[in-house]
Amino acid sequence: MGAVRPLQRKGAHNSSGSSEGMTLTTALSVVAVSDLAKARGFYTNLFGRGPDLEPMPTLAQWDIENGGGVQVVEQPENSGSSL
């Protein structure tokens, strides 16, 4: 993985009033799917390993080195979108 670079938005200022951007150290993505078993197969193939956590029957999580991760949650009513 490459180094984490500061996010910068034109005209944005951090809490000190500087426009240098913020440093992102951890990010979590939550993706709603209609079929968790099928999605588990897709993400297992994508990451080259099974989920790191399955804390409930409707959720699988893959952790990413140095912080963050991807949670895949079975929610047919919201599938195809991020939460």
N, C-alpha and C positions, 0 to 999 in steps of 0.2 A: 504494500500500500504506500502511496505517496504521502508527503507531509501535508498536514492540514493548513490551508491558507486562510487568512482572514476574509470574511465575506465583505464585499463593499457594494453599497448602493449609492448611486449619484444623489447627492444632497442629504444623505443620512448622517447623523451625528450620534456618537456614543454618549454615555452618561457624563463624561468629562467635558462634553462640548466639542470634542475633536471629530473630524470626519474621517478618521483612519479606518473605520469599520470595526466589526466585532470579531472576536476569535471564537470559532465554533469548535468545541472539543468533543461533544457527544450529540448524536442525532438518532432519533427513533422514528422509524416509518411504520405506520399501521395500515395494512391493506385488507380490505373486506373482500371475501370470496364467497361463492355459492357452494363450493364443494371443497372442504378442507383436505380430504384425502388426495384429491387430484392436485390441489395447490401444494400440498406437502411434497409430492413427487416432483413437481416443477422446481420448487425452491431447493430441494435436496440436490437435484441435478445442477442447479445454478451455483450453489455454494460448495458442492462437492462433498457434502456431509448432511446428516440428518439434523433436525432441530436441536438446539441446546436446551431448550425448556419447552415443556408442554404442561403448563400449570392447570389447565382445564381441558375438557374434551373438545372445546371449540377454538382453541388457540395454540399456535406453534410459534416459537421464537428462535431466530438465528442471531447470535451475538456476533458483532464485528470487532475485530482486533482494535485495540486502543479506544474503545467506547462506542456505544450505540448498538443498533441492531434493526432487525426487521421482524415485526410481529404480523402474523397472518391469522386473521380471525374469521370464522365462519359466520357471516351475517348476510344471508341471501338478499335481504331488503336493501343493502348498501353495496352489494358486490359490484366490482368494476370501478370503485373509487377508493380514495385514501381517506382515513379518518383523522 
